[in-house]
Amino acid sequence: MLPADTGFSARTPPCLLLPSSYQSSAMFAKAFKVKSNTVMKGSDRRKLRADVGTTFPGLSTENLAELMPSKEELNIVKVYAHKGDSLTLYVHNKNPILFELERKLYPTVYTLWRFPDLLPAFGTWPPVLEKMAGGADLMLPGVVLPSTGLPGVEQGRLCAVTLVGNRAPVAIGVATVSTREMLASGMKGKGFNILHTYKDQLWASGDKSGPPVIAPLETEASPEEDDEQHSPDLMLDTHESETQMKNLCLTDVAADKNRESEDIAVEEGIETTKDSENISPQEAMDVLLNQCFFQALKYKVKKSDLPLLTSSFLRNYLFSCCPEGEQVDIKKSSYKKVMQQRKILQVKELTKGVESIVEVDWKHPDIRSFAAPVSEPTASSENIDVGTEDFYQPPEIISLYGISAKMMPLFQESGQKKGNLLSQNDVRSMIISYVKKNELVHPENKNFVTVNPVICDCLLDKSEQHDITLLKWDDLVTRCLERMQHSHQVTFPGSSPVIRKGNIEPIDINVAQRASNKKVTMIKNLELYGLDPQSFASLLQQKVQASATCTPLPGAKDRVQVQIQGNQLPHIGRLLLDHFKIPRKYVNGLDLSTKSSKKK
């Protein structure tokens, strides 16, 4: 039976942002705890049906009757997710059809399989589904770009996720950015906070049926065509992008024929003219491609960016120059069939199978004569100075703790094995579970835990074993973390997580004194955070107007340090913390500027 204060009509449609208390996605990645299970009354069923119809106007009266039949049982199941969120599930025929979080309704995959067009859908590849079901969000490099374009959504809109070649949704999530921002970023960064997926614990609470095969609409690109344009390796550097880049960097007879059309398009801001009816789709794509190509070279790519991966040029530079409402598709242009005439770029295979732009002829007449549309902000001096730093996003860094042989007795009851890696929260929850299961909480003071033989052997030094009989909770967890094997996981946007032993080295800044009382500032470990030292040195040099160089880092293979004249601590601090958003705890040496100012 529903509580008296449950008013369905007051719910907010799920197209809004996530609840204020919501901290992270994938709330059903782990098992949830059932609090209660009751049968819904007729009046409450009618209110729910009316509210679902308001929230999802795409559902007709017949659809609602099919989803929630009047004469069949509908259960209300209240649960606690593994992260503590309190949710309500609406279950029909043992399958959850809706779930409610903070008075907002969300459909499950069981419902979306019956009504696949209920939400705007974005496609991805089958390997990505396994990551999402395990708790990962959907990054933009993993989103397939169909030839018909992406659905137009705003930030915070609830969307469905499908797999290539099948319209049956396999996940739902909230868009972290709008479609316009997705394209402007070059499809880089996080795209969707995933709430629920096929194969997660919410799906497993039903009949565990698989998604139906629903053929793509006729207007959508075929899986074979998509396969050529966007492979699962799009998150890395695809060979297809490199091949397209080879063709793109060559100026040919077809490009010469289209140059007049390009000039008209630039002057008119790519608006439709009277003659546009005579332009074929391929010629129109050539015009758009020429504009984005030259605009990216003239206003975005800098000499310090070279060598530049060809796939990175396409994603981070060329695609972001595309006007609003337009989308570049190289496969629909004439560049895939052109013959080499004269080069604007020089492309080399610096690593086996991976090609990079190593040289750009910025004095080429086609580049020098190009003028971007007036409405494009990329022509401003501000963006010329910023360059590619706009696309940088700091990595997500998580400390992990490995279970050693000595610590195994504490985690054995939780089903863990030697060598398993746990987060700090996992360690804390397992320690709490162990203490409560073995009834070690002190009966008179619950702030203390009684030391039993296992805790004594695992967490106490030999000199302490005869003296300490009680430990505070915080001390217990701290001792446990200190005695585990430390590792860390680094996840860059659009890339798979990388796990390394030990704690991550912070970005280290040091001021040294040279001859004639001259000072020099040195920065190392930038590579560990995805920052290119050469580009960082170039940007820093522009900002402080001082000479900057990169030198090999002693004792570290394939790593360099940035060295710049003068004490530049304040500028470097602002650049790292404010511009690149590196967390303060991962930067060492900034306190030197505070100490030096106090001495004065």
C-alpha positions as CSV (number, residue, x, y, z in Angstrom):
1,M,0.0,0.0,0.0
2,L,1.3,3.4,-0.9
3,P,2.1,6.0,1.8
4,A,-0.3,8.8,2.2
5,D,2.1,11.4,0.9
6,T,2.7,9.7,-2.4
7,G,1.2,12.0,-5.0
8,F,1.9,10.8,-8.6
9,S,0.6,14.0,-10.2
10,A,3.4,16.0,-8.6
11,R,6.2,14.1,-10.4
12,T,8.6,15.9,-12.7
13,P,9.1,14.6,-16.2
14,P,12.4,12.7,-16.6
15,C,13.7,15.0,-19.3
16,L,15.0,17.2,-16.5
17,L,18.3,16.9,-14.7
18,L,19.1,14.2,-12.3
19,P,18.0,14.5,-8.7
20,S,20.0,16.8,-6.5
21,S,21.1,13.9,-4.2
22,Y,22.3,11.9,-7.2
23,Q,26.1,11.5,-7.1
24,S,27.0,8.9,-9.7
25,S,25.4,6.7,-12.3
26,A,24.8,2.9,-12.6
27,M,22.7,2.6,-9.5
28,F,21.8,-1.0,-10.5
29,A,25.3,-2.2,-11.3
30,K,25.2,-4.1,-8.0
31,A,22.5,-5.9,-6.1
32,F,19.8,-3.8,-4.4
33,K,18.0,-4.6,-1.1
34,V,14.2,-5.0,-1.2
35,K,12.4,-3.0,1.6
36,S,8.8,-3.9,0.8
37,N,6.6,-5.4,-1.9
38,T,2.8,-4.5,-2.1
39,V,0.0,-4.8,-4.6
40,M,-1.1,-1.4,-6.1
41,K,-4.7,-0.4,-5.5
42,G,-7.0,0.6,-8.4
43,S,-7.0,4.4,-7.6
44,D,-3.2,4.5,-7.3
45,R,-3.0,2.6,-10.6
46,R,-5.2,5.1,-12.4
47,K,-3.0,8.0,-11.0
48,L,0.1,6.2,-12.1
49,R,-1.2,5.6,-15.6
50,A,-2.3,9.3,-15.9
51,D,1.1,10.4,-14.8
52,V,3.0,8.1,-17.1
53,G,0.9,9.5,-20.0
54,T,1.8,13.0,-19.0
55,T,5.5,12.2,-18.6
56,F,5.7,10.3,-21.8
57,P,3.3,11.9,-24.3
58,G,4.4,9.5,-27.0
59,L,2.4,6.7,-25.3
60,S,-1.3,6.5,-26.5
61,T,-4.2,5.4,-24.3
62,E,-3.9,1.9,-25.9
63,N,-0.2,1.8,-25.1
64,L,-0.8,2.7,-21.4
65,A,-3.5,0.0,-21.2
66,E,-1.0,-2.5,-22.7
67,L,1.7,-1.4,-20.3
68,M,-0.5,-1.5,-17.2
69,P,-3.6,-3.7,-17.8
70,S,-6.4,-2.9,-15.5
71,K,-7.3,-6.5,-14.6
72,E,-3.7,-7.7,-14.0
73,E,-1.7,-7.3,-10.8
74,L,0.8,-4.5,-10.5
75,N,3.3,-4.5,-7.6
76,I,5.0,-1.6,-5.9
77,V,8.5,-2.7,-4.7
78,K,10.5,-0.3,-2.6
79,V,14.3,-1.0,-2.7
80,Y,17.6,0.5,-1.5
81,A,20.3,0.6,-4.2
82,H,23.8,-0.3,-3.3
83,K,24.8,3.3,-2.9
84,G,21.9,4.0,-0.5
85,D,19.4,5.6,-3.0
86,S,15.8,4.8,-2.1
87,L,13.8,3.8,-5.2
88,T,10.4,2.5,-6.1
89,L,9.9,-0.2,-8.7
90,Y,6.7,-0.9,-10.6
91,V,6.5,-4.5,-11.5
92,H,4.1,-6.2,-13.9
93,N,4.2,-10.0,-14.5
94,K,7.5,-10.2,-12.5
95,N,9.2,-7.6,-14.9
96,P,10.0,-4.1,-13.6
97,I,8.4,-1.7,-16.1
98,L,9.2,1.6,-14.4
99,F,11.3,2.9,-11.6
100,E,11.0,6.1,-9.6
101,L,13.7,8.1,-8.0
102,E,12.9,11.3,-6.1
103,R,9.4,11.5,-7.7
104,K,10.8,11.1,-11.2
105,L,9.7,8.2,-13.4
106,Y,12.1,6.3,-15.7
107,P,11.3,3.4,-18.0
108,T,13.2,0.1,-17.8
109,V,14.5,-1.8,-20.8
110,Y,11.6,-4.2,-20.6
111,T,9.3,-1.2,-21.3
112,L,11.5,0.2,-24.0
113,W,11.6,-3.1,-25.9
114,R,7.8,-2.7,-26.3
115,F,8.0,1.0,-27.2
116,P,11.5,1.5,-28.7
117,D,10.8,5.0,-29.9
118,L,9.7,6.3,-26.5
119,L,13.0,8.2,-26.0
120,P,15.6,9.7,-28.3
121,A,18.2,7.0,-29.1
122,F,21.9,7.1,-29.5
123,G,23.8,4.1,-30.9
124,T,27.0,2.4,-29.7
125,W,28.9,-0.9,-30.1
126,P,28.2,-4.2,-28.4
127,P,31.6,-4.2,-26.4
128,V,30.5,-0.9,-24.8
129,L,27.4,-2.5,-23.3
130,E,29.5,-4.7,-21.0
131,K,31.2,-1.7,-19.6
132,M,28.0,0.2,-19.1
133,A,26.4,-2.9,-17.3
134,G,29.4,-2.9,-15.0
135,G,28.8,0.7,-13.9
136,A,30.6,2.8,-16.6
137,D,29.0,5.9,-18.2
138,L,28.9,6.3,-22.0
139,M,31.7,8.4,-23.5
140,L,31.1,10.4,-26.7
141,P,33.9,8.6,-28.6
142,G,31.8,5.4,-28.2
143,V,28.7,7.0,-29.8
144,V,28.1,5.9,-33.4
145,L,27.5,8.9,-35.7
146,P,24.8,7.8,-38.2
147,S,24.6,9.3,-41.7
148,T,21.2,10.9,-40.7
149,G,22.8,12.8,-37.8
150,L,22.4,12.6,-34.1
151,P,19.0,13.2,-32.4
152,G,18.7,16.8,-31.2
153,V,18.6,16.8,-27.4
154,E,19.4,19.3,-24.6
155,Q,21.6,18.8,-21.6
156,G,19.8,16.7,-19.0
157,R,17.5,15.0,-21.4
158,L,16.7,11.3,-20.7
159,C,17.8,9.2,-23.7
160,A,18.0,5.6,-24.8
161,V,21.1,3.7,-25.9
162,T,20.9,1.2,-28.7
163,L,23.4,-1.2,-30.4
164,V,24.4,-0.9,-34.0
165,G,21.9,-2.6,-36.3
166,N,19.1,-3.0,-33.7
167,R,16.7,-0.3,-32.5
168,A,15.9,-2.2,-29.3
169,P,17.3,0.0,-26.4
170,V,19.8,-1.6,-24.1
171,A,20.3,1.3,-21.6
172,I,18.9,4.6,-20.5
173,G,20.9,7.6,-19.4
174,V,20.9,11.4,-19.0
175,A,22.7,13.5,-21.5
176,T,25.6,15.5,-19.9
177,V,25.7,17.9,-22.8
178,S,23.5,19.0,-25.7
179,T,23.8,17.5,-29.2
180,R,25.3,20.9,-30.3
181,E,27.9,20.7,-27.6
182,M,28.7,17.1,-28.5
183,L,29.5,18.0,-32.1
184,A,31.4,21.2,-31.1
185,S,33.6,19.1,-28.8
186,G,34.6,16.8,-31.6
187,M,32.7,13.9,-29.9
188,K,35.1,13.9,-26.9
189,G,34.3,13.6,-23.2
190,K,31.4,12.1,-21.3
191,G,28.1,11.9,-23.2
192,F,25.6,10.2,-20.9
193,N,25.3,9.3,-17.2
194,I,24.0,5.8,-17.4
195,L,21.2,4.9,-15.0
196,H,20.1,1.4,-16.0
197,T,21.2,-1.2,-18.6
198,Y,20.3,-4.6,-20.0
199,K,22.1,-7.2,-17.9
200,D,22.3,-5.0,-14.7
201,Q,20.6,-6.0,-11.5
202,L,17.3,-4.3,-12.2
203,W,17.0,-6.3,-15.5
204,A,18.1,-9.4,-13.6
205,S,15.1,-9.0,-11.2
206,G,12.8,-9.7,-14.1
207,D,12.5,-12.7,-16.4
208,K,16.0,-12.0,-17.8
209,S,14.8,-12.1,-21.4
210,G,17.1,-10.7,-24.1
211,P,16.4,-7.6,-26.3
212,P,14.3,-8.2,-29.4
213,V,15.7,-7.6,-32.9
214,I,14.1,-4.4,-34.2
215,A,15.4,-3.5,-37.7
216,P,16.7,0.1,-38.1
217,L,14.5,2.6,-39.9
218,E,14.9,2.9,-43.6
219,T,16.4,6.4,-43.1
220,E,19.1,5.1,-40.9
221,A,22.5,4.0,-42.1
222,S,23.0,0.3,-42.5
223,P,25.3,-1.5,-40.0
224,E,27.7,-2.3,-42.8
225,E,28.0,1.4,-43.8
226,D,28.3,2.4,-40.1
227,D,30.9,-0.3,-39.7
228,E,33.1,1.4,-42.3
229,Q,32.7,4.8,-40.9
230,H,32.8,4.2,-37.1
231,S,34.5,1.1,-35.8
232,P,34.6,0.2,-32.1
233,D,38.2,1.5,-32.2
234,L,36.9,5.0,-32.6
235,M,37.8,5.5,-29.0
236,L,41.4,5.0,-30.1
237,D,42.9,6.0,-33.5
238,T,41.2,4.3,-36.4
239,H,42.8,3.3,-39.7
240,E,39.7,4.5,-41.5
241,S,40.3,8.0,-40.1
242,E,43.9,8.0,-41.3
243,T,42.8,6.8,-44.8
244,Q,40.2,9.6,-44.9
245,M,42.9,12.1,-43.7
246,K,45.3,11.0,-46.4
247,N,42.7,11.8,-49.1
248,L,41.6,15.0,-47.3
249,C,45.1,16.4,-47.3
250,L,45.4,16.2,-51.1
251,T,44.1,19.1,-53.3
252,D,42.6,17.8,-56.6
253,V,40.7,18.7,-59.7
254,A,37.4,18.1,-57.9
255,A,38.4,20.5,-55.2
256,D,39.4,23.1,-57.7
257,K,35.9,22.8,-59.3
258,N,34.3,23.3,-55.9
259,R,36.4,26.3,-54.8
260,E,34.0,28.7,-56.4
261,S,31.1,27.1,-54.5
262,E,33.2,27.3,-51.3
263,D,33.8,31.0,-51.8
264,I,30.0,31.6,-52.3
265,A,29.3,29.5,-49.2
266,V,31.7,31.4,-47.1
267,E,30.3,34.8,-48.2
268,E,26.7,33.7,-47.6
269,G,27.4,31.8,-44.3
270,I,26.4,28.5,-45.9
271,E,22.9,29.7,-46.5
272,T,20.7,28.2,-49.2
273,T,20.8,30.2,-52.5
274,K,18.7,30.1,-55.6
275,D,21.4,28.0,-57.3
276,S,21.6,25.4,-54.4
277,E,19.0,23.3,-56.2
278,N,21.6,22.6,-58.9
279,I,24.3,21.4,-56.4
280,S,24.4,17.7,-55.8
281,P,24.7,16.2,-52.2
282,Q,28.3,15.3,-52.9
283,E,29.2,18.8,-54.1
284,A,27.5,20.3,-51.0
285,M,29.5,18.0,-48.7
286,D,32.7,19.0,-50.6
287,V,31.9,22.7,-49.9
288,L,31.3,22.0,-46.2
289,L,34.3,19.8,-45.9
290,N,36.6,22.4,-47.6
291,Q,35.3,25.1,-45.2
292,C,35.9,23.0,-42.0
293,F,39.2,21.7,-43.3
294,F,40.8,25.1,-44.0
295,Q,39.1,26.7,-41.0
296,A,40.7,24.0,-38.7
297,L,44.1,24.5,-40.2
298,K,44.1,28.3,-40.2
299,Y,42.5,29.0,-36.9
300,K,42.9,25.9,-34.6
301,V,46.0,23.9,-35.4
302,K,49.3,25.4,-34.2
303,K,52.8,24.5,-35.0
304,S,53.3,23.3,-31.4
305,D,50.5,20.8,-31.9
306,L,52.5,18.8,-34.5
307,P,53.0,15.9,-34.9
308,L,49.2,15.5,-34.6
309,L,47.4,12.2,-35.0
310,T,45.2,12.3,-38.1
311,S,42.2,10.8,-36.3
312,S,42.7,13.5,-33.5
313,F,42.7,16.2,-36.2
314,L,39.3,15.0,-37.5
315,R,37.7,14.6,-34.1
316,N,39.1,17.5,-32.2
317,Y,39.7,20.1,-34.9
318,L,37.8,19.6,-38.1
319,F,34.5,18.3,-36.8
320,S,34.3,21.1,-34.2
321,C,34.4,23.7,-37.1
322,C,31.2,22.4,-38.5
323,P,28.4,25.0,-38.5
324,E,25.4,24.4,-36.2
325,G,22.9,22.1,-37.8
326,E,25.5,20.6,-40.2
327,Q,27.5,17.4,-39.9
328,V,30.6,16.4,-41.9
329,D,30.6,13.0,-43.5
330,I,33.8,12.4,-45.5
331,K,32.3,9.2,-47.1
332,K,29.7,11.3,-48.8
333,S,32.3,13.7,-50.4
334,S,34.4,13.2,-53.5
335,Y,37.7,13.1,-51.5
336,K,37.6,9.3,-51.2
337,K,38.3,9.0,-54.9
338,V,40.7,11.9,-55.7
339,M,44.1,11.9,-57.2
340,Q,47.1,13.7,-55.7
341,Q,47.9,17.1,-57.2
342,R,49.6,19.2,-54.7
343,K,50.1,18.7,-50.9
344,I,48.9,21.0,-48.2
345,L,49.8,18.6,-45.4
346,Q,52.6,16.1,-44.9
347,V,51.5,12.8,-43.3
348,K,53.9,10.2,-42.0
349,E,53.5,6.9,-40.2
350,L,55.5,7.6,-37.0
351,T,54.2,4.5,-35.3
352,K,53.3,1.3,-37.1
353,G,49.8,1.5,-38.3
354,V,49.2,5.0,-36.9
355,E,49.7,8.1,-39.1
356,S,50.2,11.7,-38.0
357,I,50.3,15.1,-39.6
358,V,54.0,16.2,-39.3
359,E,53.9,19.4,-41.4
360,V,51.4,22.0,-42.6
361,D,52.1,24.5,-45.3
362,W,50.5,27.5,-43.7
363,K,51.8,29.7,-46.6
364,H,49.8,27.7,-49.1
365,P,47.6,30.0,-51.2
366,D,44.5,28.0,-50.3
367,I,45.1,28.5,-46.6
368,R,46.1,32.1,-46.8
369,S,43.2,33.1,-48.9
370,F,40.6,31.3,-46.7
371,A,38.3,33.4,-44.6
372,A,36.0,31.8,-42.0
373,P,32.3,32.8,-41.8
374,V,31.8,36.0,-39.8
375,S,29.5,34.2,-37.3
376,E,32.2,31.7,-36.4
377,P,33.9,32.6,-33.1
378,T,36.9,30.4,-34.0
379,A,38.4,33.3,-35.9
380,S,38.8,35.4,-32.8
381,S,42.3,35.9,-31.3
382,E,41.2,34.4,-28.0
383,N,40.6,31.0,-29.5
384,I,43.7,31.2,-31.6
385,D,45.7,31.6,-28.4
386,V,43.9,28.8,-26.6
387,G,44.1,26.1,-29.3
388,T,43.6,22.5,-28.3
389,E,43.5,23.1,-24.6
390,D,39.8,23.7,-24.8
391,F,39.4,20.0,-25.5
392,Y,41.5,18.8,-22.5
393,Q,39.7,17.1,-19.7
394,P,41.5,15.9,-16.6
395,P,41.6,12.1,-16.0
396,E,39.6,10.4,-13.3
397,I,42.0,9.0,-10.7
398,I,40.9,6.4,-8.2
399,S,43.1,4.9,-5.5
400,L,42.9,1.1,-5.3
401,Y,44.0,-1.3,-2.6
402,G,45.2,-4.9,-3.2
403,I,44.6,-7.7,-0.8
404,S,47.9,-9.3,0.4
405,A,48.2,-12.7,1.8
406,K,48.5,-11.3,5.3
407,M,45.3,-9.3,4.9
408,M,43.2,-12.2,3.4
409,P,41.6,-13.3,6.7
410,L,39.8,-9.9,7.0
411,F,38.3,-10.1,3.5
412,Q,37.8,-13.9,3.1
413,E,34.2,-13.7,4.5
414,S,33.3,-11.1,1.8
415,G,34.3,-13.6,-0.9
416,Q,37.5,-11.8,-1.9
417,K,40.7,-13.4,-3.1
418,K,44.4,-12.5,-2.8
419,G,45.4,-9.8,-5.3
420,N,41.8,-8.4,-5.7
421,L,41.8,-4.6,-6.0
422,L,39.3,-2.6,-4.0
423,S,38.3,1.1,-3.7
424,Q,38.5,2.8,-0.3
425,N,34.7,2.7,0.0
426,D,34.8,-1.1,-0.7
427,V,37.4,-1.6,1.9
428,R,35.5,0.4,4.5
429,S,32.2,-1.4,3.8
430,M,33.8,-4.9,4.0
431,I,35.6,-4.0,7.3
432,I,32.3,-2.8,8.8
433,S,30.6,-6.0,7.6
434,Y,33.3,-8.2,9.1
435,V,33.1,-6.4,12.5
436,K,29.3,-6.6,12.7
437,K,29.2,-10.2,11.5
438,N,31.7,-11.2,14.2
439,E,30.0,-9.0,16.8
440,L,33.1,-7.0,17.6
441,V,31.4,-3.6,18.2
442,H,32.1,-2.7,21.9
443,P,28.9,-3.1,23.8
444,E,29.4,-0.1,26.0
445,N,31.0,2.3,23.5
446,K,30.0,1.8,19.9
447,N,32.9,4.1,18.7
448,F,35.3,1.3,19.5
449,V,35.9,-2.2,18.0
450,T,37.2,-5.1,20.0
451,V,40.5,-6.5,18.7
452,N,40.1,-10.2,17.9
453,P,42.9,-12.6,16.9
454,V,42.4,-11.9,13.1
455,I,42.5,-8.1,13.6
456,C,45.5,-8.5,15.9
457,D,47.5,-10.5,13.3
458,C,46.5,-8.3,10.4
459,L,46.6,-4.7,11.8
460,L,48.8,-4.6,14.9
461,D,52.6,-4.5,15.1
462,K,54.3,-7.0,17.3
463,S,54.9,-4.4,20.0
464,E,51.2,-3.5,20.1
465,Q,49.7,-6.9,20.2
466,H,49.7,-7.3,24.0
467,D,48.7,-3.7,24.8
468,I,45.9,-2.7,22.4
469,T,42.5,-4.4,22.9
470,L,40.3,-1.7,21.3
471,L,40.5,0.4,18.1
472,K,38.5,3.3,17.0
473,W,36.6,2.8,13.7
474,D,38.7,5.4,11.8
475,D,41.9,3.9,13.2
476,L,40.8,0.4,12.2
477,V,40.1,1.5,8.5
478,T,43.3,3.6,8.3
479,R,45.5,0.8,9.5
480,C,43.8,-1.6,7.0
481,L,44.4,0.8,4.1
482,E,48.1,1.4,5.1
483,R,48.8,-2.4,5.1
484,M,47.2,-3.1,1.7
485,Q,49.0,-3.0,-1.6
486,H,48.5,0.4,-3.2
487,S,47.6,0.9,-6.8
488,H,45.8,3.5,-8.8
489,Q,43.4,3.6,-11.8
490,V,43.6,6.4,-14.4
491,T,40.7,6.9,-16.8
492,F,41.0,9.5,-19.6
493,P,37.7,10.6,-21.2
494,G,37.0,8.2,-24.1
495,S,39.6,5.7,-23.1
496,S,39.6,2.5,-21.1
497,P,40.9,2.6,-17.5
498,V,44.6,2.0,-16.9
499,I,45.7,0.4,-13.6
500,R,49.2,0.9,-12.3
501,K,51.0,-0.2,-9.1
502,G,51.8,2.3,-6.4
503,N,50.3,5.8,-5.9
504,I,50.3,8.2,-8.9
505,E,53.2,10.7,-8.9
506,P,51.9,14.3,-8.6
507,I,52.9,17.0,-11.0
508,D,56.1,18.3,-9.4
509,I,57.1,22.0,-9.6
510,N,60.5,23.1,-8.4
511,V,62.3,26.5,-8.5
512,A,66.1,26.3,-8.8
513,Q,68.7,29.0,-8.7
514,R,71.3,29.2,-11.5
515,A,74.4,31.2,-12.1
516,S,74.2,35.0,-11.6
517,N,71.3,34.6,-9.1
518,K,68.9,33.6,-12.0
519,K,66.0,31.4,-11.2
520,V,64.4,28.7,-13.4
521,T,61.1,26.8,-12.8
522,M,60.9,23.1,-13.6
523,I,57.7,21.1,-14.1
524,K,57.7,17.3,-14.4
525,N,55.2,14.4,-14.6
526,L,52.8,16.2,-16.9
527,E,52.5,13.1,-19.2
528,L,50.9,11.1,-16.4
529,Y,47.9,13.5,-16.5
530,G,47.5,13.5,-20.3
531,L,49.3,16.9,-20.8
532,D,51.8,17.2,-23.6
533,P,54.9,18.9,-22.2
534,Q,55.8,20.5,-25.5
535,S,52.3,22.1,-25.9
536,F,52.3,23.0,-22.2
537,A,55.7,24.8,-22.5
538,S,54.5,26.6,-25.6
539,L,51.3,27.8,-23.9
540,L,53.2,28.9,-20.7
541,Q,55.8,30.7,-22.8
542,Q,53.0,32.7,-24.5
543,K,51.4,33.6,-21.2
544,V,54.5,34.8,-19.3
545,Q,56.7,35.9,-22.2
546,A,59.7,33.9,-21.0
547,S,61.9,31.3,-22.7
548,A,60.6,27.7,-22.1
549,T,62.2,24.4,-23.2
550,C,61.7,20.6,-22.7
551,T,64.6,18.5,-21.5
552,P,64.8,14.7,-20.8
553,L,63.9,13.8,-17.2
554,P,66.9,12.1,-15.5
555,G,66.2,8.5,-14.6
556,A,62.8,8.3,-16.4
557,K,62.6,6.7,-19.8
558,D,60.5,8.6,-22.5
559,R,59.6,11.4,-20.0
560,V,60.6,15.1,-20.2
561,Q,60.4,18.1,-17.9
562,V,59.4,21.6,-18.8
563,Q,61.9,24.3,-17.8
564,I,61.1,28.0,-18.0
565,Q,63.1,31.1,-17.0
566,G,62.2,32.9,-13.7
567,N,60.0,32.0,-10.8
568,Q,56.7,31.3,-12.5
569,L,54.9,29.4,-9.7
570,P,51.7,31.7,-9.7
571,H,51.2,31.4,-13.4
572,I,51.8,27.7,-13.5
573,G,49.4,27.2,-10.6
574,R,46.6,29.1,-12.3
575,L,47.2,27.2,-15.5
576,L,47.1,23.8,-13.9
577,L,44.3,24.4,-11.3
578,D,42.0,26.9,-13.1
579,H,42.6,26.2,-16.8
580,F,43.3,22.4,-16.9
581,K,41.2,21.7,-13.7
582,I,43.9,19.4,-12.2
583,P,42.9,18.7,-8.6
584,R,45.1,20.5,-6.1
585,K,46.2,17.3,-4.3
586,Y,48.0,16.2,-7.5
587,V,50.2,19.2,-7.8
588,N,53.3,19.6,-5.6
589,G,55.4,22.7,-5.1
590,L,52.8,25.5,-5.3
591,D,53.2,26.2,-1.6
592,L,56.7,27.5,-2.4
593,S,55.3,30.7,-3.7
594,T,53.4,31.3,-0.4
595,K,56.5,30.6,1.7
596,S,58.7,33.0,-0.3
597,S,56.1,35.8,0.0
598,K,56.0,35.4,3.8
599,K,59.8,35.7,4.0
600,K,59.6,39.1,2.3
